[in-house]
Amino acid sequence: MSFSRGNRAPSRPAAASLPIAALALSGLLAACGGGGDTNADMEQLHSGPPASGDAGGEAAFDPELAGLAPSAERPAARERAAAAGGDASRAGEVTLPHPTLEHLSIEWAVAGDADLDGVVAVRFRPAGSGSWRQGMALRRVPAGSNAGFAWEGRHSGSLFGLEPGTRYEIELTLHDPDGGSAVRTVEARTRALPAPMRGAPVRTVSPSNLAAALAAAQPGDILELGAGRYPGFVIARSGSAGRPLVIRSRAGAVIDGDIEMHGREHVHLSGLTVHGRLRLNATRHVAVTHNTVHAREDGIVQTLRSEDSYIADNLVLGGTPWAESSFGVNGDNVGRYGIRVTGPGHVIQRNRVSGFRDDIGFMSGSEAVDQFSIDVLDNDLRNAADDAVEADYCRHNCRIVGNRVTNAFAGMSAQPSLGGPTYFVRNAMYNIVYTPFKLHNGSTGDVILHNTVVKSGDALGIYSGTPIRHAVFRNNLFIGGPGGRHAGYHSGPGEVLSISRLELDSVRMEHNAYGSVSGEFRGQIGWEAFSSVAALHDTLKDRKTVRVGLDGFAAPVAYPEDPVREHAPPDLRLAPRSPARDAAVRIPNVNDGHEGRAPDIGAFEAGAPLPAWGPRGRGR
């Protein structure tokens, strides 16, 4: 992978990877003093990336994702603004809500800019260090509403692959050709890895004294459960910042029943085997790590707004079989949710989840409260009868990164995203029955980068009755083939791309690779059909589409002709001569440190080891 934490390989030094325009920022800062109206200088700064990349001869950055071109500009809006004499940006407050361990969310409020041509370039560095790194540009999010939710206009985005417990300095450069350009510098700290208090007292617990130990627990205590079988219990005490209440076992304690907490803070659960459910409602700063959950219905769930959970390295097993009768939201699902959260700041990382309707999910509809700044990272997800990841009703900066999905009716769901950005980055999916990305119900603001998908039916089929808006698809690899009808849904005849509704002037699909084992290169976007790579180029205004097949993988990859059969996860790394090699566009803070003259299309960079998914050892 290509981020700097976990499965993501270290990035190269920042100065070597910045385009010439971005390197000019340091001189511009000296001239403008870090803020105010700097429009004349910005015009020179944003003249565009060098045509051949940096001085080392590498491919150029993606202009939109590097902050060198607008991300949301629409012709109709531009024409209205021009008729009115232009429309300058009016920069508002910058906020960084709910940092997680490896990511920071950035929100910069903006008024004006009706033509949506404002751009925010990003640089960052650990506070006090000398060299800057370039971040992905913030997305220009127009004000809007959907499904009973509304959002204000802003620039929004994330920094990826950061170090936990580290303060970062972030420089944001707003450029609007109509006026109102500005520079802001802010700081924020990522969250530290949850840990017991240093020197914490350890209380030995057995089945006979569990109730008394829970009643007497104080902030900072470690309740060490010995071997044995315990009944389910309710946690009625909280820890405090720096003094968490830890309930753990290193001896194989088994809980026969549910573990419940409501309104608790700073509680850690670790090393337990639970035959039941863990319900964590209205909680803050709860950590659930290294547990094995045999769910009777749900696994680890929140149904009321909670904040800043860390759910990592768990094995969560449900009872829903991989069978056609289980498929879809109305299927015969024994287990509903493996892991489900609502509220901001949650991290769901390195879990193995299997046998649920949705392996990982967020709350939906009116029950979805403040769902932003949520990380779903490096999980091993299998046998999801509906969605492997149901990231519905994300307001902004939900990051679905580096997950492996094997056997799912739908891979990733965002129905809808509420303005965005909702990021889906470097996920590997195999044997998806229906659709890899369920962007339905007017989903707005999805950013889909460097994913690899092999499935039956249409390679990238999105069958929404309402248009997809303000979405980005870059550097993804999709392979399909002849499909069929399952649980009342047809996966398509094997077209390489089939999207029923999208807003072409706000959706950009470039540098992607498509293929079908049918041997044909056909598909449709809205009412526009195509039957060749050249015709798809004309439809998308993208000359960088690549045609691929299963022979482009280094290891043998079988076409999942029978998706109802349970498949093992294959190795989806590219072969040395794959046409997807060196065919991706550079994206700051996403594919830095690539091999070759350009990054590779898909989830994996050539020369990198296969990532690890699922639970790590207890040392983490």
C-alpha positions as CSV (number, residue, x, y, z in Angstrom):
1,M,0.0,0.0,0.0
2,S,1.1,3.6,-0.2
3,F,0.2,5.5,3.0
4,S,2.7,5.8,5.8
5,R,0.9,3.8,8.5
6,G,-0.1,0.1,8.9
7,N,-0.3,-1.6,5.5
8,R,0.8,1.7,3.8
9,A,4.4,1.9,2.8
10,P,6.4,5.0,3.6
11,S,6.2,8.0,1.3
12,R,9.2,9.6,-0.3
13,P,10.6,12.9,1.0
14,A,8.1,15.7,0.3
15,A,10.3,18.0,-1.7
16,A,11.1,15.3,-4.3
17,S,7.4,14.6,-4.9
18,L,6.0,18.2,-5.1
19,P,5.3,19.8,-8.5
20,I,6.9,23.1,-9.2
21,A,3.7,25.0,-8.5
22,A,3.4,23.6,-5.0
23,L,7.1,24.2,-4.2
24,A,6.3,27.9,-4.8
25,L,4.1,28.0,-1.7
26,S,6.9,28.7,0.7
27,G,7.9,31.9,-1.2
28,L,4.3,32.9,-1.5
29,L,3.8,32.6,2.3
30,A,6.6,35.0,2.9
31,A,5.0,37.5,0.5
32,C,1.5,37.2,1.9
33,G,2.1,36.7,5.6
34,G,-0.1,33.7,5.9
35,G,-3.5,35.1,5.1
36,G,-5.6,37.8,3.5
37,D,-6.3,38.6,-0.2
38,T,-3.4,37.1,-2.2
39,N,-5.2,36.7,-5.5
40,A,-2.5,38.1,-7.8
41,D,0.1,35.7,-6.4
42,M,-2.3,32.8,-6.6
43,E,-2.9,33.3,-10.3
44,Q,0.8,32.6,-10.8
45,L,0.8,29.7,-8.3
46,H,-2.1,27.9,-10.0
47,S,-1.0,28.2,-13.6
48,G,-1.0,24.4,-13.8
49,P,1.3,21.4,-13.2
50,P,4.3,20.9,-15.4
51,A,3.3,18.9,-18.5
52,S,6.0,16.2,-17.9
53,G,5.9,16.1,-14.1
54,D,8.7,17.2,-11.8
55,A,12.3,17.7,-12.6
56,G,12.9,13.9,-12.2
57,G,10.8,13.2,-15.2
58,E,7.9,11.5,-13.3
59,A,4.3,11.8,-14.5
60,A,2.4,14.9,-13.4
61,F,0.0,15.1,-10.5
62,D,-3.7,14.9,-11.1
63,P,-4.5,18.6,-11.4
64,E,-7.9,18.3,-9.6
65,L,-6.6,16.2,-6.7
66,A,-3.4,18.2,-6.3
67,G,-5.3,21.5,-6.0
68,L,-4.4,22.9,-9.4
69,A,-7.8,22.8,-11.0
70,P,-11.4,23.1,-9.6
71,S,-13.0,19.9,-8.2
72,A,-16.7,21.1,-8.4
73,E,-16.9,23.7,-11.2
74,R,-19.9,23.2,-13.4
75,P,-20.5,24.9,-16.8
76,A,-24.0,26.2,-15.9
77,A,-22.8,27.7,-12.6
78,R,-19.8,29.3,-14.3
79,E,-22.0,30.9,-17.0
80,R,-24.4,32.3,-14.3
81,A,-21.5,33.7,-12.3
82,A,-19.8,35.2,-15.4
83,A,-23.1,37.0,-16.3
84,A,-23.2,38.5,-12.9
85,G,-19.6,39.7,-13.1
86,G,-17.9,36.8,-11.3
87,D,-18.2,35.6,-7.7
88,A,-15.3,35.8,-5.2
89,S,-14.8,33.3,-2.3
90,R,-15.3,34.6,1.2
91,A,-13.2,32.3,3.4
92,G,-14.7,31.4,6.8
93,E,-13.5,29.3,9.8
94,V,-11.2,26.3,9.5
95,T,-12.0,23.3,11.7
96,L,-10.4,19.9,12.2
97,P,-13.2,17.9,13.9
98,H,-12.6,14.6,15.7
99,P,-9.0,13.5,14.8
100,T,-8.5,9.8,14.5
101,L,-5.2,7.8,15.0
102,E,-4.0,8.0,11.4
103,H,-6.2,10.8,9.7
104,L,-7.2,14.4,10.1
105,S,-10.4,15.9,8.7
106,I,-10.3,19.4,7.4
107,E,-13.3,21.7,7.0
108,W,-13.0,25.2,5.6
109,A,-16.2,27.1,5.5
110,V,-16.7,29.3,2.4
111,A,-19.4,31.7,1.1
112,G,-19.7,33.2,-2.3
113,D,-17.9,31.2,-5.1
114,A,-21.2,30.4,-6.8
115,D,-19.3,29.1,-9.9
116,L,-17.5,26.6,-7.6
117,D,-14.1,27.3,-9.1
118,G,-12.3,27.8,-5.7
119,V,-9.4,25.5,-5.1
120,V,-7.6,24.6,-1.8
121,A,-4.1,23.1,-2.0
122,V,-2.8,21.4,1.1
123,R,0.7,21.0,2.7
124,F,1.4,19.4,6.0
125,R,4.3,18.3,8.3
126,P,4.8,17.2,11.9
127,A,4.9,20.4,14.0
128,G,8.5,21.6,14.3
129,S,9.9,19.6,11.4
130,G,11.5,21.2,8.4
131,S,10.1,19.6,5.3
132,W,6.5,19.8,4.0
133,R,4.5,17.1,2.3
134,Q,1.8,17.8,-0.2
135,G,-1.7,16.6,0.7
136,M,-4.6,15.8,-1.5
137,A,-6.6,18.9,-2.3
138,L,-9.7,19.7,-0.4
139,R,-13.0,18.9,-2.2
140,R,-15.2,21.9,-3.1
141,V,-18.6,20.9,-1.5
142,P,-21.5,22.9,-2.8
143,A,-24.3,23.6,-0.3
144,G,-27.1,21.0,-0.7
145,S,-29.6,18.8,0.9
146,N,-30.8,15.2,0.6
147,A,-32.8,12.6,2.5
148,G,-33.8,15.1,5.3
149,F,-30.2,16.4,5.8
150,A,-28.6,19.7,4.7
151,W,-25.1,20.9,4.5
152,E,-23.3,24.2,3.9
153,G,-20.9,25.1,1.2
154,R,-17.3,24.5,2.1
155,H,-13.9,22.9,1.2
156,S,-13.4,19.6,2.9
157,G,-10.9,16.8,2.9
158,S,-8.5,14.5,4.8
159,L,-4.9,13.9,5.5
160,F,-4.0,10.2,5.2
161,G,-1.6,7.8,6.8
162,L,-0.4,9.9,9.7
163,E,1.4,8.9,12.9
164,P,-0.8,8.4,16.1
165,G,-0.3,10.9,18.9
166,T,1.5,13.5,16.7
167,R,0.9,17.2,16.3
168,Y,0.8,18.4,12.6
169,E,1.1,21.8,11.1
170,I,-1.2,22.2,8.1
171,E,-1.1,24.9,5.4
172,L,-4.2,25.6,3.3
173,T,-4.0,27.7,0.2
174,L,-7.3,28.9,-1.2
175,H,-7.3,30.2,-4.8
176,D,-10.3,31.7,-6.5
177,P,-9.8,33.4,-9.9
178,D,-12.7,35.7,-9.0
179,G,-11.0,36.9,-5.8
180,G,-10.9,36.1,-2.1
181,S,-7.8,33.9,-2.2
182,A,-6.2,33.3,1.2
183,V,-3.7,31.1,3.1
184,R,-4.4,29.6,6.6
185,T,-2.1,27.7,8.8
186,V,-3.6,25.5,11.5
187,E,-2.4,22.7,13.8
188,A,-4.0,19.5,15.1
189,R,-3.0,16.3,16.9
190,T,-3.9,12.8,15.9
191,R,-5.2,10.6,18.7
192,A,-2.8,8.3,20.5
193,L,-3.3,4.5,20.6
194,P,-5.5,3.7,23.6
195,A,-3.5,2.1,26.4
196,P,-4.0,1.4,30.2
197,M,-2.8,3.9,32.7
198,R,0.9,3.5,33.4
199,G,1.3,1.6,36.7
200,A,-2.4,0.8,36.8
201,P,-3.6,-1.4,39.7
202,V,-4.6,-4.9,38.5
203,R,-7.7,-6.4,40.2
204,T,-8.0,-10.2,39.9
205,V,-11.5,-11.3,38.9
206,S,-13.2,-14.7,38.8
207,P,-16.7,-15.7,38.0
208,S,-17.6,-15.5,41.6
209,N,-16.6,-11.9,42.2
210,L,-17.2,-10.3,38.8
211,A,-20.3,-8.3,40.0
212,A,-18.5,-7.0,43.0
213,A,-15.4,-6.0,41.0
214,L,-17.5,-4.2,38.4
215,A,-19.4,-2.3,41.2
216,A,-16.1,-1.2,42.9
217,A,-14.1,-0.3,39.8
218,Q,-12.4,3.0,39.7
219,P,-10.8,5.0,36.9
220,G,-7.5,3.5,36.0
221,D,-8.2,0.0,37.3
222,I,-7.5,-3.1,35.3
223,L,-10.0,-5.9,36.0
224,E,-8.1,-9.0,35.0
225,L,-10.6,-11.8,34.3
226,G,-9.2,-15.3,34.9
227,A,-10.1,-18.4,33.0
228,G,-13.7,-19.5,33.3
229,R,-17.2,-18.8,32.1
230,Y,-18.9,-15.6,33.1
231,P,-22.4,-14.3,32.6
232,G,-23.2,-11.3,30.5
233,F,-22.8,-8.0,32.3
234,V,-23.5,-4.3,32.3
235,I,-20.7,-1.8,32.8
236,A,-22.0,1.0,35.0
237,R,-18.6,2.7,35.7
238,S,-16.5,5.0,33.5
239,G,-12.8,5.7,33.4
240,S,-11.4,9.1,32.6
241,A,-8.8,10.7,30.3
242,G,-5.5,9.0,30.9
243,R,-7.1,6.7,33.4
244,P,-9.3,4.2,31.5
245,L,-11.2,1.4,33.1
246,V,-9.8,-1.7,31.5
247,I,-11.6,-5.1,31.5
248,R,-9.5,-7.7,30.0
249,S,-8.5,-11.3,30.0
250,R,-5.2,-13.1,29.1
251,A,-6.5,-16.4,30.3
252,G,-9.3,-17.1,27.9
253,A,-12.3,-15.8,29.9
254,V,-15.6,-16.6,28.1
255,I,-18.7,-14.4,28.5
256,D,-22.0,-16.2,27.9
257,G,-24.2,-13.3,27.2
258,D,-24.2,-9.7,26.2
259,I,-21.9,-6.9,27.4
260,E,-23.8,-3.6,27.7
261,M,-22.7,-0.1,28.4
262,H,-24.7,3.2,28.1
263,G,-23.2,6.6,28.5
264,R,-19.8,5.3,29.6
265,E,-16.5,6.9,28.8
266,H,-12.9,5.7,28.6
267,V,-13.6,2.0,29.0
268,H,-11.4,-0.7,27.3
269,L,-12.5,-4.3,26.6
270,S,-9.8,-6.7,25.5
271,G,-9.0,-10.4,25.2
272,L,-12.6,-11.7,25.9
273,T,-14.5,-14.4,24.1
274,V,-18.1,-13.3,24.0
275,H,-21.1,-15.4,23.0
276,G,-23.5,-12.6,22.5
277,R,-23.4,-8.9,21.7
278,L,-21.3,-5.9,22.7
279,R,-23.6,-2.8,22.8
280,L,-21.8,0.5,23.3
281,N,-24.5,3.2,23.2
282,A,-23.9,6.9,23.8
283,T,-20.2,6.1,24.7
284,R,-17.0,8.2,24.3
285,H,-13.4,7.0,24.0
286,V,-14.2,3.3,24.2
287,A,-11.7,0.7,23.0
288,V,-12.7,-2.8,22.0
289,T,-9.6,-4.8,21.0
290,H,-8.5,-8.4,20.5
291,N,-11.8,-10.0,21.3
292,T,-13.6,-13.0,19.7
293,V,-17.3,-12.4,19.3
294,H,-19.7,-15.2,18.4
295,A,-22.8,-13.2,17.6
296,R,-26.3,-14.4,18.1
297,E,-27.6,-11.5,16.1
298,D,-25.4,-8.3,16.1
299,G,-21.7,-8.3,17.0
300,I,-20.2,-5.0,18.2
301,V,-22.8,-2.2,17.8
302,Q,-23.9,1.3,18.6
303,T,-27.4,2.5,17.9
304,L,-27.1,5.9,19.7
305,R,-24.6,8.6,18.9
306,S,-21.2,7.8,20.3
307,E,-17.8,9.4,19.8
308,D,-14.2,8.3,19.2
309,S,-14.4,4.6,19.5
310,Y,-11.4,2.3,18.7
311,I,-12.6,-1.1,17.5
312,A,-9.6,-3.1,16.4
313,D,-8.1,-6.6,16.0
314,N,-11.3,-8.4,16.8
315,L,-12.7,-11.6,15.3
316,V,-16.5,-11.2,14.8
317,L,-18.4,-14.2,13.5
318,G,-22.1,-14.2,12.6
319,G,-24.5,-17.0,11.7
320,T,-25.7,-15.8,8.2
321,P,-24.7,-18.5,5.7
322,W,-23.3,-17.6,2.3
323,A,-26.4,-18.6,0.3
324,E,-28.7,-16.9,-2.2
325,S,-31.5,-17.0,0.3
326,S,-29.5,-14.7,2.5
327,F,-28.7,-12.1,-0.2
328,G,-29.9,-8.5,0.0
329,V,-31.4,-6.4,2.8
330,N,-34.5,-8.6,2.9
331,G,-32.6,-11.9,2.8
332,D,-32.6,-14.6,5.5
333,N,-30.0,-12.9,7.7
334,V,-29.3,-14.4,11.0
335,G,-26.8,-11.8,11.9
336,R,-27.5,-8.2,11.0
337,Y,-24.4,-6.2,11.7
338,G,-20.9,-7.4,12.6
339,I,-19.7,-3.9,13.6
340,R,-22.0,-0.9,13.5
341,V,-21.3,2.7,14.7
342,T,-22.9,6.1,14.7
343,G,-21.5,9.5,15.6
344,P,-18.0,11.0,14.8
345,G,-14.4,9.9,15.2
346,H,-14.6,6.1,15.2
347,V,-11.8,3.9,14.1
348,I,-12.7,0.3,12.9
349,Q,-9.4,-1.3,12.0
350,R,-7.8,-4.7,11.4
351,N,-10.9,-6.8,12.3
352,R,-12.0,-10.0,10.6
353,V,-15.7,-10.0,10.2
354,S,-17.8,-12.8,8.5
355,G,-21.4,-14.0,8.3
356,F,-23.6,-10.9,8.7
357,R,-26.0,-9.0,6.5
358,D,-23.6,-6.1,6.7
359,D,-20.1,-6.8,8.0
360,I,-19.5,-3.2,8.9
361,G,-22.1,-0.4,8.8
362,F,-23.3,3.0,9.9
363,M,-26.8,4.0,11.1
364,S,-29.2,5.1,8.4
365,G,-32.0,7.7,7.9
366,S,-33.0,9.8,10.9
367,E,-31.0,7.6,13.2
368,A,-27.7,8.6,11.5
369,V,-26.3,11.3,13.8
370,D,-23.1,13.2,13.1
371,Q,-21.5,10.5,11.0
372,F,-18.2,12.0,10.0
373,S,-14.5,11.5,10.6
374,I,-14.9,7.7,10.6
375,D,-12.1,5.3,9.6
376,V,-12.7,1.8,8.3
377,L,-9.2,0.5,7.7
378,D,-7.4,-2.8,6.8
379,N,-10.3,-5.1,7.7
380,D,-10.8,-8.6,6.4
381,L,-14.4,-8.9,5.4
382,R,-16.1,-12.0,4.2
383,N,-19.5,-13.5,3.4
384,A,-21.6,-10.3,3.7
385,A,-25.1,-11.1,2.5
386,D,-25.8,-7.5,1.7
387,D,-22.9,-4.9,2.1
388,A,-19.4,-5.6,3.2
389,V,-19.2,-1.9,4.2
390,E,-22.4,0.1,4.6
391,A,-21.0,3.7,4.8
392,D,-24.4,5.2,4.3
393,Y,-25.3,8.7,5.5
394,C,-21.7,9.9,5.9
395,R,-21.6,13.7,6.2
396,H,-17.9,14.1,5.4
397,N,-14.5,12.5,5.7
398,C,-15.4,8.9,6.2
399,R,-12.4,6.9,5.0
400,I,-12.9,3.3,3.8
401,V,-9.3,2.4,3.1
402,G,-7.3,-0.8,2.6
403,N,-9.9,-3.4,3.2
404,R,-10.1,-6.8,1.7
405,V,-13.6,-8.1,0.7
406,T,-14.3,-11.6,-0.3
407,N,-17.9,-12.8,-1.1
408,A,-20.3,-10.0,-0.7
409,F,-23.6,-9.1,-2.3
410,A,-22.5,-5.5,-2.6
411,G,-19.0,-4.4,-1.8
412,M,-19.2,-0.8,-0.5
413,S,-22.4,1.2,0.0
414,A,-22.9,5.0,0.1
415,Q,-26.6,5.4,-0.3
416,P,-26.3,8.3,0.1
417,S,-23.2,10.3,1.0
418,L,-24.3,13.7,2.3
419,G,-22.1,16.1,0.4
420,G,-18.9,14.3,1.1
421,P,-16.1,13.6,0.7
422,T,-16.6,9.9,1.4
423,Y,-13.3,8.2,0.5
424,F,-13.0,4.6,-0.8
425,V,-9.3,4.0,-1.3
426,R,-7.2,0.8,-2.0
427,N,-9.8,-1.7,-1.2
428,A,-9.6,-5.2,-2.9
429,M,-12.8,-6.9,-3.7
430,Y,-13.4,-10.4,-5.1
431,N,-16.7,-12.2,-5.8
432,I,-19.1,-9.3,-5.5
433,V,-22.5,-10.5,-6.6
434,Y,-24.3,-7.3,-7.5
435,T,-22.4,-4.0,-7.4
436,P,-18.9,-3.0,-6.0
437,F,-20.1,0.5,-5.2
438,K,-23.7,1.1,-4.3
439,L,-23.9,4.9,-4.8
440,H,-27.7,5.2,-4.7
441,N,-30.3,7.6,-3.4
442,G,-28.6,10.7,-4.8
443,S,-25.2,10.0,-3.4
444,T,-23.0,13.2,-3.5
445,G,-19.3,13.6,-2.9
446,D,-17.8,10.1,-3.2
447,V,-14.1,9.8,-3.9
448,I,-13.1,6.4,-5.3
449,L,-9.3,5.8,-5.7
450,H,-7.1,2.8,-6.4
451,N,-9.5,0.0,-5.8
452,T,-9.4,-3.5,-7.4
453,V,-12.6,-5.4,-8.2
454,V,-13.1,-8.9,-9.8
455,K,-16.7,-10.0,-9.9
456,S,-19.3,-11.7,-12.1
457,G,-21.7,-9.4,-14.1
458,D,-20.9,-5.9,-15.0
459,A,-17.4,-4.9,-13.9
460,L,-18.5,-1.5,-12.6
461,G,-22.3,-1.5,-12.5
462,I,-24.1,1.2,-10.5
463,Y,-27.8,0.9,-10.9
464,S,-29.2,4.0,-9.2
465,G,-32.5,5.7,-10.1
466,T,-31.1,9.1,-9.1
467,P,-27.9,10.7,-10.4
468,I,-24.5,10.3,-8.8
469,R,-23.1,13.8,-8.2
470,H,-19.7,15.3,-7.5
471,A,-17.9,12.0,-7.6
472,V,-14.3,11.1,-8.5
473,F,-13.1,7.8,-9.9
474,R,-9.3,7.5,-10.4
475,N,-6.8,4.7,-10.8
476,N,-9.4,1.8,-10.2
477,L,-9.3,-1.6,-11.8
478,F,-12.6,-3.4,-12.6
479,I,-13.0,-6.8,-14.2
480,G,-16.3,-8.6,-14.8
481,G,-18.0,-11.1,-17.0
482,P,-21.3,-12.8,-17.8
483,G,-23.6,-12.4,-14.8
484,G,-27.0,-13.6,-13.7
485,R,-30.0,-12.9,-11.5
486,H,-29.7,-13.5,-7.8
487,A,-32.3,-12.7,-5.1
488,G,-34.2,-10.7,-7.7
489,Y,-31.3,-8.5,-8.7
490,H,-29.4,-8.9,-12.1
491,S,-25.7,-8.3,-12.0
492,G,-25.6,-7.4,-15.7
493,P,-24.4,-9.2,-18.9
494,G,-20.7,-8.5,-18.3
495,E,-20.3,-4.9,-19.6
496,V,-17.1,-3.2,-18.4
497,L,-19.0,-0.1,-17.2
498,S,-22.7,0.4,-16.7
499,I,-23.9,3.4,-14.7
500,S,-27.6,4.2,-15.1
501,R,-27.6,7.8,-13.8
502,L,-24.9,10.3,-13.2
503,E,-24.3,14.0,-13.5
504,L,-21.6,14.1,-16.2
505,D,-20.5,17.7,-15.6
506,S,-19.7,17.0,-11.9
507,V,-18.5,13.4,-12.1
508,R,-15.0,12.7,-13.3
509,M,-13.8,9.2,-14.2
510,E,-10.2,9.1,-15.4
511,H,-7.2,6.7,-15.4
512,N,-9.3,3.6,-14.7
513,A,-8.8,0.1,-16.0
514,Y,-11.7,-2.1,-17.2
515,G,-12.1,-5.5,-18.6
516,S,-14.6,-8.4,-19.1
517,V,-13.9,-12.1,-19.6
518,S,-16.5,-12.0,-22.3
519,G,-13.8,-10.5,-24.5
520,E,-15.9,-7.5,-25.4
521,F,-15.5,-3.9,-24.3
522,R,-19.0,-2.6,-24.1
523,G,-21.1,-0.6,-21.7
524,Q,-23.2,2.5,-21.1
525,I,-23.2,5.7,-19.1
526,G,-26.7,7.0,-18.8
527,W,-28.1,6.8,-22.3
528,E,-24.6,6.8,-23.9
529,A,-23.5,3.4,-25.1
530,F,-20.0,2.5,-26.2
531,S,-18.3,-0.5,-27.7
532,S,-14.6,0.3,-27.7
533,V,-12.0,1.9,-25.6
534,A,-12.0,4.9,-28.0
535,A,-15.7,5.4,-27.7
536,L,-15.4,5.3,-23.9
537,H,-12.7,8.0,-24.2
538,D,-15.1,10.2,-26.1
539,T,-17.9,9.7,-23.6
540,L,-15.8,10.4,-20.5
541,K,-13.4,12.9,-22.2
542,D,-10.6,10.8,-20.8
543,R,-7.8,9.4,-23.0
544,K,-6.2,7.4,-20.2
545,T,-8.6,4.4,-19.9
546,V,-6.8,1.1,-19.9
547,R,-8.2,-2.3,-21.0
548,V,-7.2,-5.2,-18.7
549,G,-8.0,-8.9,-18.2
550,L,-7.4,-11.6,-15.7
551,D,-4.1,-12.4,-17.3
552,G,-2.9,-9.1,-15.9
553,F,-2.5,-10.5,-12.4
554,A,0.8,-12.1,-11.2
555,A,-0.9,-15.1,-9.6
556,P,-3.7,-17.1,-11.3
557,V,-7.1,-15.5,-10.5
558,A,-10.2,-17.5,-11.4
559,Y,-13.3,-15.7,-12.7
560,P,-16.0,-16.2,-10.0
561,E,-18.5,-17.6,-12.5
562,D,-20.7,-19.0,-9.7
563,P,-20.9,-16.2,-7.1
564,V,-23.1,-18.3,-4.8
565,R,-20.2,-20.6,-4.2
566,E,-18.0,-19.4,-1.3
567,H,-14.6,-18.4,-2.7
568,A,-11.2,-18.0,-1.0
569,P,-9.5,-14.6,-1.4
570,P,-7.0,-14.5,-4.3
571,D,-3.8,-12.5,-4.7
572,L,-4.8,-9.5,-6.8
573,R,-1.3,-8.0,-7.3
574,L,-0.4,-7.1,-10.9
575,A,1.9,-9.0,-13.2
576,P,5.0,-7.2,-14.4
577,R,3.6,-6.7,-17.9
578,S,0.1,-5.8,-17.0
579,P,-1.2,-2.7,-18.9
580,A,-2.3,-1.3,-15.5
581,R,1.4,-1.0,-14.5
582,D,2.7,2.6,-14.5
583,A,-0.7,3.7,-15.9
584,A,-2.2,5.6,-12.9
585,V,-2.1,9.3,-12.3
586,R,-0.2,10.7,-9.3
587,I,-2.3,11.8,-6.3
588,P,-0.6,13.6,-3.4
589,N,-0.7,11.7,-0.1
590,V,-2.2,8.6,-1.8
591,N,0.3,7.1,-4.1
592,D,3.6,8.8,-3.1
593,G,6.6,6.5,-3.2
594,H,5.5,4.5,-6.2
595,E,7.9,2.3,-8.3
596,G,8.5,3.1,-11.9
597,R,7.6,6.3,-13.9
598,A,4.1,6.4,-12.6
599,P,1.9,4.6,-10.0
600,D,0.1,1.4,-10.8
601,I,-3.7,1.2,-11.3
602,G,-5.5,-0.8,-8.7
603,A,-5.2,-1.4,-5.0
604,F,-1.6,-2.7,-4.9
605,E,1.7,-1.1,-6.1
606,A,4.1,-3.4,-7.8
607,G,7.1,-4.5,-5.7
608,A,5.2,-4.0,-2.4
609,P,4.5,-7.0,-0.2
610,L,0.9,-8.2,0.0
611,P,-0.8,-6.3,2.8
612,A,-1.9,-7.9,6.1
613,W,-5.6,-7.8,6.9
614,G,-7.4,-8.7,10.1
615,P,-6.3,-9.0,13.7
616,R,-2.7,-8.3,14.7
617,G,-1.0,-9.8,17.8
618,R,-1.5,-8.5,21.3
619,G,1.6,-6.3,21.1
620,R,-0.4,-3.7,19.1
